[in-house]
Amino acid sequence: MTHFLNRRHFLSSSLGCLGSLAMASFTQPSRAQENDEYQALVLLFQFGGVDCHDVVIPYGVGEYNEYANIRSELMSAYGSDRARSSLLQLASSGASAGFALPPELSGIKALFDEGTAALVGNVGPLVEPTNRDSFSAGGVALPPRLFSHNDQQSLWQSSSPEGASVGWGGLFSDLLIGQGISTLSDFSALTTARDRLFVTGYETAPYTASAGGLNLDLNDIVNSQADGNLAAVYQMLRAQGESAAHILTRDFAGATVSAFDANIEYSSILGGAPDLGVAFQADPVGTQLERVAKIIASRQEFGVNRQIFLVGAYGYDTHSAQPTSLPNLHSRLDAGVSAFSESMKNMGIFNRVTLATASDFGRTLADNGDGTDHGWGGHQFVVGGAVNGGSLYGDIPPPSFEHGQDAGRGRLIPTIAVDQYAASLGRWLGLDESSLAQALPNLDNFSSNPLANLLL
Amino acid sequence: MQGATVVAAVRILVLLIALGFSNISSAQGAGNTFIDLLRVVKDVRGEFFDDNFGDPETDALPFASEASTSRFLAQATFGATRSDVSALVGTSVSDWLLQQFSEDPSDYLATLDSYQAQLPFLILNPWNRSATTFAFWQHSIAGKDQLRQRMVYALSQILVISNGGGNALTEYPEAVAYHQSLLTEFGFGNYRELLEAITYSPGMGYFLTYMGNQKGDPDTGRQPDENYAREILQLFTMGLVALNDDGTAASGSNDDNGSAELYDNDDITGLAKVFTGLDRSVNAAQGQNDPEAPEVLRSWREPMAVYPARHSASAKTFLGLTIPENTSAEDSITLALDRLMSVASVGPFLSRQLIQRFTTSNPSAGYISRVTQVFNNGRYSLPNGTVVGGGLRGDLKATIAAILLDRENLQPEAPNTFGKLREPVLRFTQWARAFNAGAITPEYTVELYDLSSVSIYGQGLAQHPFRAPSVFNFYRPGYVPPGTDSGAAGMTVPELQILTTETIPAYMNFITFFAMANTQYADLSTYREIGGLTGVNFDPELARTSFLPDYSYEKTLADDLPELFAHLNLLLAGGAMSQAAVDSFSDVVAGVPAEAGEDDWRATRVGLAVALVMTSADYLVAY
């Protein structure tokens, strides 16, 4: 059955969870106690739906030719960049041998080769295991509103379609606090993107990590021109946040007071942040990852030992002009992930930070002339020192139509659910099975665990 | 007859006269009694009667007091001015609406022409790329057709295209200018006609990637691009799930939410075939030789042409309709749009969002239902008895009147949950209008060039008109804000979606900059540089008078703080400011010492007072 989260259910369960934790701590050292050092999860969300068939490309001669034939219009527009000889073969043997990355992902390829990046195949929202037969016969519960951007973005982040108010990143933060691994802070969950659903919990409120914290000009004016200061205004705002008659006045005032408090602290901490010693590109992805790196570099000052980040890469909805736009997006992502990994290594913290990709959906194998349309399952990278990299986890269906996971036109029915993907990341952060079940309502519909060895 | 029946009878007579309904006796063989007339008219016109018909009380309500006038103007224009408030108090809202309906529409294409006339080159010219933004500020702040432009701005958040992406829409402002002109032309017209004009427009064709869309090819497996088919259903007409007329989800069991989904992927694939074969009269390849050739530019500001060879000749099936094989593109589009508009959910889907753009973020079922009725009937009777609207479903003139004059707006039953956070763009236009900002010359104010994000000056609005981050606009109509009281109450509050730890101070800095008249300190070297980049020889000093407020009236009140704040409260906040806020702001402003024989302290006090008011919770929540 499908479960959608509701707060009442969540809170009553978490009380039970705390009780069982108290028992567990006397019987065996929990992961929580072993893991009281800092850990961070960075979800790098590719908004728009990244074409999975252009991220992992079949490399065996027969499969490559089949793929190239289906996508002949696209392939000729890509030119030599998608010639088989330009591709980066993942491995010479093993499950990943039949696949390659496009030349723009050379940095991630290098991390894969050194064992700090893994490929997870065909991940997407699922309620229960689904294949082509059950999908068309209608015998399984399906995620709602497939192929719709905003709903799938919401499902990926929160297990609920548009209208969801909390995401599993924020819930992980709540549960880590509930398990006693972490403490609630303004900076437990952060976003550098336009979106923040993923990092919103019931208790955990996301912080929007801007370029450098913002000073209020009003402060300057008042201090220079007037004896009065803004402290009284601030106190009034705080009071309005609690007791104003109008509901929106309370909400606006409350949000403003929280923003003031958090911004002041963030500015002062980042003002003293050390130089990372790594050059990030000055594009929207590079700047976000650089900011995340700086925040991680200042983790002692922020004083919280679990942080969950959302980074947003935009522009992936390549219905048209895909051959000119997608390679640039790949390069940008690759450069950002490479620089981020290097800075984590420099800090000696690479095994404490895991970066995982996500996207609304993959896309159709069939093209529409100069682009592709909305799909479902897609392939993700998981990067970090704790990753058992250099491997493909899960399955990648063949580059054809009407195979067992084809939802039509080569849209892939996922073989790994987002819940399973999220669970492996949550386990690494220190969450126990009870917490995971609360955060990921459909997890118990899946009996296998293809990601058991993904993270140390 | 009883008094109520006499009133009813009089209303009918007025109605009949207003409608010029001279053929009623032949239509129904009506009897001579008023009861018979009632029955006949009711049969013929359906639920025509509404609460405001011939109601002098309602006619006087919006402009009954200065406070209510200011409040209504904030909803129906881009901001109240002192002269508007004093001129309109005590007058009829029907008169004002009729005046607004008859104002000449602002001309976006002409404004684009005048900007381009001063540019030595167009492609890559920063002022060419910003021309549509500049035009919006001009028309919204200084245009006489205020209500129509409010409708344009509201529609731009439903029928979204965006030109900040650095692509062809950025390089060819003609496309967005044409879109702006269509929203203007049909702003008081019919939504079905607007939708058709938008469908043929190159801006939408480019933005939702069906410009040059080809029919399917069974050999290669190529299928038509589905983008527009999906978004025209999901965003431009009916949404995802079936709605009752009051905006609640119609019961059904299609999906696990218990809602009735209106269409599936097969419908989208079928509908996608309709939007094939459209392209500009000068296509991309032809434009390479001279990107600024007149025919290239013109192709971005006129309807796309049909290329029949590229239009799908197969049957097209969607939403229970099958368009036969070999139907032309034009006929297919007509049939498709008619079918889309016939879906009942279109009424509540669009009505609810339009209400959200004007009066309240979480309208009641009753409010939605009443507006939907007007949208569906295409007619609305103003309180003075005049009927507006052409009588066809989707009449926007009737709909906006219904939204503004609904009893829930004029006398909310639950005032503490009614209303909305003022949109950032509207806060700025309100300031510019309230203080008669001279020289509406956004080209000379670099702080207005990019409002989407936080600029290097630490400012921003989180809203840049006609530059939403995606077709999903700045915020979603169904956004329920987490961690808030309104969210806990299940209210949809779209504007809270862009309220973050980053945008809160960014807005405060933005409005403080303008309130303190800081354009007068513009860095001239910046504008010399802009002159170089644009190739326009202008006097950089013009930056120092751009958007300068005229505080001459307010300055006379600088030593009478209660009066100053009463005035600002009325003009900006519609009288909603709390005494606590006024008191604490007065304390701050009083800290600016008065200096005998000098004027600067007055300007500082006024600027500070305006900034404090316009960053206060009491001002920012409009109810």
Interface residues (C-beta under 8 A of the other chain):
Chain A: T2 I70 S72 E73 V127 A141 P144 R145 L146 F147 S148 H149 N150 D151 P161 E162 G163 S165 V166 R194 R196 T200 Y202 A205 Y207 T208 S210 A211 L214 N215 L216 D217 L218 I221 V222 Q225 A226 D227 G228 N229 L230 A232 V233 M236 L237 A239 Q240 A244 A245 H246 I247 L248 T249 R250 D251 F252 A253 G254 A255 T256 S258 A259 F260 A262 N263 Y266 Y314 D317 H319 S320 T364 A366 D367 N368 G369 G371 D373 H374 F401 G408 R409
Chain B: L208 T209 G212 N213 Q214 T220 G221 R222 Q223 P224 D225 E226 N227 R230 Q234 L240 D255 D256 N257 E261 N265 I268 S361 P415 N416 T417 G419 K420 L421 V454 G458 P469 S470 F472 R476 G478 Y479 V480 P481 P482 G483 T484 D485 S486 G487 A489 M491 V493 L496 L499 T500 T501 E502 T503 I504 P505 A506 M508 N509 T512 F513 M516 S578 A580 A581 S584 F585 D587 V588 V589 A590 G591 V592 T604 G607 L608 A611 L612 T615 A617 D618 L620 V621 Y623
